[in-house]
Amino acid sequence: MNSTIVIQNLKCGGCANTITTKISTLENVSNVIVDVTTSSVSFDTNSEEDIATVKNKLTAIGYPAEGENNNVISKAKSFVSCATGKMSN
């Protein structure tokens, strides 16, 4: 099934690169597409449990889903993830 999650703190291609890299490593998740203009992550997966795993991973790297807590720590993590993604390009 295809799922889309609208996320917070997505700013640029560096962020998108980090998100794509990290989410693509998750088991049962494929075809990860990050859209910077809509601040969304789309992917194929098999179950609701896998969607929860993706949301947890996004939060862990600083990109919580829209409506979830977006505290200073999340914003700092996204800044680091963004910089890492830019260096990986």
N, C-alpha and C positions, 0 to 999 in steps of 0.2 A: 504494500500500500504506500502511496505517496503522501507525505506529511510536510507541512510548512509551519515553521515557528517564527513569529515576529520577535526580534530581540532588541535589546538596548545596547548602547555604547558602540555600535558598529559605525565606523567613521570612514574607512578607506580600504583600498586593495590589500594593504598589509594585514588589516584585521581579517578580511575575507580569506586570505591565504592561510593564516593561522587556524581559523575556524575549519576550513576545508581539510587541512592536514590532520587536525585533532579528531574531528568527527569521522573522517574516513577510516580511521584506525579501529573504530568500534565494531564489534562483532554484529552481524545481521543488519548493517547500515551500508547503503551504497548510493551512488548517483547524487552525491552532495553538491548542491549548487547554492552559493551565497550571492544574494542580490543586495548590493550596497544601497541602491536607490530606494528600495522598500524596506531595508533593514530586516531581511528575512533569510531564513535558511530552509531549503527544501531538500528532502532526501527520501529514499525508498527504504522501507523496513517491514518487518513481519508482524509486529505486535505493539500493543499499547505500552508494554513493559520496555520495549526498545525505544519508544518515543520518550519515556521518562528518563531513560539512560542518557539520551541525547540532551535533554533539558538539563540534567545534572552536570554533564560535561561542559555544556555552554556556560552554566553558572560558575563552575570551577575555574574556567579560563577568563571570566570577567564579562560574559555576555548573557546576563539573565533574560529570560523570556519577558516580553511586555507584560506589565502588571505585577511582576515579582519584585522583591526588594532589590533596589539598585543603590547600595550604599557606597561610601567612599572606597572601601576595600575592593568592591567589584569594579569601580571605575579605575582604580590603580592597576588591577590585574589586566583590564582591557588595554590600558596604555602599554604595559609590558608586552602583552600578546601582539599588539599592533606593531611595536618596534621589532619584535622577533620575526613577525611575518614579512616586514619590509626587508630585513636582512637576508631572509631566505630566498627572496626573488633574485 
